[in-house]
Amino acid sequence: MSVVVTQAAVQTDYRMLSDIELAIKLNQDARLALAHSAQEAVGNPDLLLQYHQQDVQLEQELKRLEMEYSALKEKLEGDEKMKKNAVERAFKLNI
């Protein structure tokens, strides 16, 4: 794989990481707003149930996003380690 292709792939991965971070933040904000709405709807059990179901869905989505974030972060760390090792090997060969 050429350096240009590798660099483009790394840039794409970092963009994806940034997108996931934004999605996590938006999810957390939505859950916070939902909790606030649930506090205001204390006397309405049907509305509370609806809010609870929405919160469960948001929580599941958050867990999925966090797993995806973690996997991508590990991949990027592995790529960086591989790149560092390749540079070290290249310098050893040129000595």
N, C-alpha and C positions, 0 to 999 in steps of 0.2 A: 504494500500500500504506500502510495507516495505521501510525502510530507504535506502537500497541499490538500489532498483528500483527507488525511488524518486531521489536519487543522480544521477543515470544514466540518468534519464529524464532531470534533470537540466543541466547536462553536455552537453547533446545533444542539448538542447535549446540554450545554450551559444555558441556552435559550429555553430548552424544555424544563430545566431545573428552575429557572426563574418563573416560568409559567405555572409550574406546580406550586411554588412558594406563594404566588398570587392566589391561586385557587384555594390553597389552605387558609390563607388570610381571609378571603371572601367567605369561605365556609364558616370559619370561626365567628366572623361578624354576623352572618345569618343566624347562627345558633344563639348568639348573644341577643339579637333582636327578637328572636323567637322566645327566648326565656323572659324577656321584658314583656312581650305580648301575653305570655302565659300568666305572668303575675297580675296583669290587668284583668284577665279572664277567670279569676279564681271562682266566681260563682256559676260559671257555665261549664258543666262537665263535658258536654259534646265538643265544645271549642277546645277545652283542655286536652281531650283525647286526640283531636286533630293536630294540635300543636305537638303533642307527644310523638305521634306518628311521624310528623315532619322532622322532629329532632332525631328520632331513631334513624331515619333515612340520611340525614345530614351527618350523623355520627359514623354510619357505615361508609359514606363517601369520604369522610375525613380519614378514616383508617386506611382506605384504599389509596388515597393521595399520599399519606405518610409512608406507606409501604413502597409506593412508586418512587417517592422522593429518596427514600433510603437506598433503594436499589440503584437508582441513577447516580446518587452521590458515591456509592461504593464503586461503581463502574468508572466514574471520573477519577477517583483516587487511584484505582488500578491502572488506568491509562497514564496518569501522571507518573506513577512508579515505573511503569514499563518504559516511558519516554526517558526518564532519568537514567535508568539502567542502560538503555541503548546509547545515550550520550556518553556515559562512563566507559562503556565498552569501546566506542569509537575512539575516544581519547587514548585508551590503553593500546589500541591497535596502531595508532599513529606515533607512538613513542619509540 
